[in-house]
Amino acid sequence: MKTTLIFATNNQNKVTEIRAVIGNQFEIITLKEAGIDIDIPEPHDTLEANASEKSQTIHGLTTKNCFSEDTGLEVASLNGEPGVKSARYAGDDRDFQQNIDKLLFNLQGNTNRKAQFRTVVSLILDNQEYLFEGICEGQISENQNGNQGFGYDPVFIPDGATKSFAEMNMDEKNKYSHRKKAVAKLINFLSEQTS
């Protein structure tokens, strides 16, 4: 029998990315599909704590196996900003264009454009919590390129690539993706548990 997991997110972009990685191995149910209509707060100052908050909230509501993730863009010369505040960098309305504008403004004239995307997945399986991390290192470009993906994808060029995440299709992005790396660890763990 296929393992079913509720994915504690309202972000359809993340659902699409994670389903592309997981394929048919496990069944992923979104909050909407599970009939849950809440916006889970992310009040903490670490990705780990926010991911945990989301999965614990959904597990508390449903008692079912579930997982969540929190992702941040960490820019070296900005002391790790925007980090845990990545989605709300320019304000609470989560406007990605404004977030990108603020990031590029803060990096003006800065030659150190090293950055990394970091994803933390919190899985609750049989009432136990497990954490998995995925990191993608790269650079922040001076200009925006591409219209695929979401968030900071138009200005992030992963190490070893010549184009931004927003210029890549899903298969190309998944060669580098922080989210894919974290989810791959999740899949390996689930495969071991259910084999």
C-alpha positions in Angstrom: 0.0 0.0 0.0 1.2 3.4 -0.9 2.2 5.8 1.9 0.0 8.9 2.0 1.4 12.1 3.4 -0.3 15.5 3.9 2.0 18.3 2.6 1.5 21.2 4.9 1.6 24.1 2.4 -0.7 26.4 0.5 2.0 27.1 -2.1 1.0 25.3 -5.3 4.5 25.9 -6.8 6.1 23.9 -4.0 3.5 21.2 -4.5 4.3 20.9 -8.2 8.0 20.8 -7.5 7.8 18.1 -4.8 5.3 16.0 -6.8 7.8 16.1 -9.7 10.5 14.7 -7.5 8.4 12.0 -5.7 6.5 10.8 -8.7 4.3 7.8 -8.0 6.2 6.4 -5.0 4.1 8.1 -2.4 0.8 9.9 -2.4 1.0 13.6 -1.6 -2.2 15.3 -0.4 -2.3 19.1 -0.2 -3.9 21.0 2.6 -6.7 22.0 0.2 -7.3 18.3 -0.8 -7.3 17.4 2.9 -10.0 20.0 3.5 -7.8 22.1 5.7 -8.0 25.9 5.1 -5.5 27.6 7.4 -2.5 29.8 6.9 0.1 28.4 9.3 2.3 31.1 10.9 6.1 31.0 10.5 7.0 33.0 13.7 10.4 31.4 14.3 13.9 32.6 13.4 15.2 29.3 12.0 14.0 27.3 9.0 14.0 24.2 11.2 11.6 25.6 13.7 9.2 27.0 11.1 9.1 23.7 9.2 8.5 21.9 12.5 5.7 24.4 13.4 3.9 23.6 10.2 4.1 19.9 10.4 3.2 19.8 14.1 0.2 22.0 13.4 -1.2 19.8 10.7 -0.4 16.6 12.7 -2.2 18.1 15.7 -5.3 18.8 13.5 -5.3 15.4 11.7 -3.1 13.0 13.6 -2.0 11.8 10.1 1.5 11.4 8.7 2.5 14.7 7.2 5.5 16.8 6.2 6.3 20.5 5.6 9.2 22.4 4.4 10.7 25.9 4.9 13.1 27.3 2.5 15.3 30.4 2.7 17.8 32.2 0.4 20.9 33.0 2.4 23.2 35.6 0.9 26.8 35.6 2.3 27.5 39.3 2.1 24.1 40.2 3.7 24.9 38.1 6.8 22.5 35.3 5.6 19.6 37.6 4.7 16.9 37.3 3.7 17.0 33.7 5.2 14.0 32.8 7.2 12.3 36.0 6.1 12.7 35.2 2.3 9.0 35.2 1.4 8.4 38.5 3.4 11.7 40.2 2.8 10.1 43.4 1.4 6.9 43.2 3.5 4.1 40.9 4.7 2.3 40.8 1.4 4.9 38.2 0.0 5.5 40.1 -3.3 8.3 38.3 -4.9 9.1 41.1 -7.3 9.5 43.5 -4.4 11.6 41.0 -2.6 13.9 40.7 -5.6 14.1 44.4 -6.0 15.1 44.8 -2.4 17.7 42.1 -2.7 19.3 43.5 -5.8 19.2 47.0 -4.2 21.0 45.7 -1.1 23.7 44.0 -3.2 24.4 47.1 -5.5 28.1 47.4 -6.0 28.8 44.3 -4.1 31.2 41.8 -5.8 30.6 39.0 -3.4 27.3 37.6 -4.6 27.6 34.2 -3.2 24.3 32.7 -1.9 22.6 29.5 -1.1 19.1 28.2 -1.0 18.5 26.0 2.0 15.4 23.8 2.5 14.5 22.0 5.7 11.8 19.3 5.5 10.0 18.2 8.7 8.4 14.8 8.5 6.0 13.4 11.1 5.7 9.7 10.6 3.9 7.5 13.2 4.1 10.4 15.7 7.8 10.9 15.4 9.5 13.9 13.8 12.4 13.7 11.4 14.3 16.6 9.7 16.0 16.6 6.3 18.1 19.4 4.8 19.0 20.3 1.2 21.4 23.0 0.1 22.1 24.5 -3.4 25.0 27.0 -3.6 25.2 29.6 -6.2 25.4 33.3 -7.1 22.9 36.2 -7.2 23.0 37.7 -10.7 22.9 41.4 -11.4 19.8 41.2 -13.5 16.7 39.0 -13.6 16.5 36.3 -16.3 13.8 33.9 -17.1 10.1 33.4 -16.2 9.9 29.8 -14.9 9.8 28.9 -11.3 8.9 31.4 -8.5 10.4 33.5 -5.8 14.1 34.4 -6.3 14.6 32.0 -9.2 15.2 34.8 -11.8 18.3 36.1 -9.9 19.7 32.8 -8.6 22.3 30.9 -10.7 23.3 27.6 -9.1 27.0 26.7 -9.1 27.9 24.7 -12.2 25.1 26.3 -14.3 25.1 29.2 -16.7 21.5 30.2 -16.4 19.1 31.1 -13.6 16.6 28.8 -12.0 13.9 30.8 -13.8 15.5 29.9 -17.2 15.4 26.2 -16.5 12.6 23.6 -16.9 11.7 21.4 -14.0 14.1 18.6 -15.0 17.0 21.0 -15.3 16.2 22.7 -12.0 16.0 19.4 -10.2 19.7 18.7 -11.1 20.6 21.4 -8.6 17.5 22.0 -6.5 17.8 22.4 -2.7 14.2 21.2 -2.4 14.9 18.1 -4.5 17.9 17.3 -2.3 15.9 17.5 0.9 13.0 15.6 -0.6 15.4 12.9 -1.9 16.5 12.3 1.7 12.9 12.2 2.7 12.1 9.6 0.0 15.1 7.4 0.9 14.1 7.5 4.6 10.4 6.6 3.8 11.5 3.8 1.4 13.6 2.3 4.2 10.7 2.6 6.7 8.1 1.1 4.4 10.2 -1.7 2.7 
